[in-house]
Amino acid sequence: DQRIKSNIADANSQWDDIKAVKVRNYKKNDDIAAYGDNAATELGVIAQELEASNMNGLVKKEVLYVSTDKEVIDGDKNVGDVKTYKSVKYSILYMKAIKALQEAMTKIETLETKVKALEDA
């Protein structure tokens, strides 16, 4: 809501950041342990690869265990203990992607206008 925000300004270009993102297929190790070859293949990014692309702001360094985590269920960890796994702030990544898509749309529209002008000449 605009009423609770200040210093609203257009975002900087996200073109290079999104261009550098490697979108991967992968299976989670816990799923492989539970389901073997039938483990679901997921689509996403790898936190360490984002860090290597200097997009550290998209990587969470601490994630807490929740009641549904295998380690908590097995009694090895407690709810609220800190995991050492890295995770990705997908909500920020999505916003970067929308901005880059808008940039691509503008470039396409500009090229379409130029092509039409050449065709009409």
Secondary structure, 3 states (H helix, E strand, C coil): CHHHCCCCCCCCCCHHHHHHCCCEEECCHHHHHHHHHHCCCEEECCHHHHHHCCCHHHEECCEECCCCCHHHHCCCCCCCCEECCCEECHHHHHHHHHHHHHHHHHHHHHHHHHHHHHHHC
